[in-house]
Amino acid sequence: MDVASGALIPLINKLRSLLVDEYNLEKRVKKGVKSLITELEMMHAVLRKIGAKPPEQFDEQVLIWAGKVRDLSYNMEDAVDAFIVRGEE
């Protein structure tokens, strides 16, 4: 079960790229991005632990949460991609 695969690592890397001066984000936005990166890194660590064990070792709610986080990571990556494209126009 590789629930950790999602888009978390690519998403975290894209968020880190937003912190470079090229995007010229406001201070409060940079702070929010940094906070989001920290939260996503913690989620990724938990997902890696879940992914290292057979699914039957977990309650159904843990597996549902892991799937929701994975799905959300793809949606977030799409939103960050759209933001980056708009910033490059």
Backbone torsions as a table, in degrees:
resi	resn	phi	psi	omega
1	MET	NA	112.7	-177.2
2	ASP	-111.5	65.0	179.7
3	VAL	-68.3	-20.1	-178.3
4	ALA	-73.3	-14.8	-173.7
5	SER	-64.7	-42.9	175.5
6	GLY	3.6	-155.5	179.7
7	ALA	-109.9	18.7	-174.4
8	LEU	-61.9	-48.3	-177.6
9	ILE	-65.8	-48.1	175.9
10	PRO	-59.9	-37.5	178.8
11	LEU	-64.0	-47.1	178.8
12	ILE	-59.2	-43.1	179.4
13	ASN	-64.1	-39.3	177.8
14	LYS	-66.3	-40.1	177.5
15	LEU	-64.1	-39.7	176.8
16	ARG	-61.5	-37.5	-179.7
17	SER	-65.4	-26.7	177.9
18	LEU	-69.4	-19.1	-177.3
19	LEU	-80.3	-11.2	179.1
20	VAL	-72.6	155.9	-174.7
21	ASP	-59.8	-22.1	-178.4
22	GLU	-53.7	-34.6	-177.1
23	TYR	-90.7	-13.3	173.2
24	ASN	47.7	52.7	179.4
25	LEU	-76.4	150.1	175.3
26	GLU	-64.4	156.9	-178.0
27	LYS	-55.7	-45.5	-177.2
28	ARG	-67.7	-32.1	177.8
29	VAL	-70.1	-42.3	177.3
30	LYS	-59.8	-41.1	179.4
31	LYS	-62.7	-41.7	178.1
32	GLY	-64.5	-39.9	178.7
33	VAL	-64.8	-43.3	178.8
34	LYS	-61.7	-42.1	179.0
35	SER	-64.1	-41.6	178.5
36	LEU	-63.4	-41.1	177.8
37	ILE	-59.4	-45.0	179.4
38	THR	-59.9	-46.0	179.2
39	GLU	-62.4	-42.8	-179.3
40	LEU	-66.9	-36.5	177.2
41	GLU	-63.9	-39.2	178.0
42	MET	-66.9	-41.9	177.4
43	MET	-61.9	-41.4	-180.0
44	HIS	-62.4	-40.1	179.0
45	ALA	-61.4	-42.7	178.7
46	VAL	-66.5	-42.6	179.8
47	LEU	-63.0	-35.3	177.2
48	ARG	-64.1	-40.8	177.6
49	LYS	-64.3	-42.1	178.8
50	ILE	-64.3	-42.9	-178.2
51	GLY	-66.6	-19.1	-177.6
52	ALA	-82.9	-8.0	-177.7
53	LYS	-121.5	157.7	177.0
54	PRO	-63.4	142.9	-177.4
55	PRO	-57.6	-30.6	-177.5
56	GLU	-68.1	-9.2	177.7
57	GLN	-83.2	-2.7	-176.0
58	PHE	-118.9	151.5	172.4
59	ASP	-64.6	155.1	179.4
60	GLU	-58.9	-37.6	-178.1
61	GLN	-64.8	-32.9	177.0
62	VAL	-66.5	-42.7	179.8
63	LEU	-67.2	-38.0	176.6
64	ILE	-64.0	-45.9	178.5
65	TRP	-57.6	-46.2	-178.9
66	ALA	-61.1	-42.0	178.0
67	GLY	-65.4	-40.4	178.3
68	LYS	-64.5	-41.3	178.4
69	VAL	-63.0	-43.1	178.9
70	ARG	-60.9	-48.3	179.5
71	ASP	-62.0	-43.1	179.0
72	LEU	-62.2	-36.5	-179.8
73	SER	-62.7	-36.6	177.0
74	TYR	-67.2	-42.5	178.2
75	ASN	-63.3	-41.6	179.2
76	MET	-65.7	-39.9	179.2
77	GLU	-62.2	-40.7	176.9
78	ASP	-60.9	-42.1	179.9
79	ALA	-65.4	-42.1	178.6
80	VAL	-65.7	-41.0	176.7
81	ASP	-58.2	-45.0	179.4
82	ALA	-62.7	-40.4	178.2
83	PHE	-62.8	-44.4	-179.2
84	ILE	-63.7	-43.4	179.3
85	VAL	-61.9	-44.0	178.2
86	ARG	-62.4	-37.7	179.5
87	GLY	-68.9	-24.1	-179.2
88	GLU	-88.1	-10.7	-178.8
89	GLU	-78.8	NA	NA
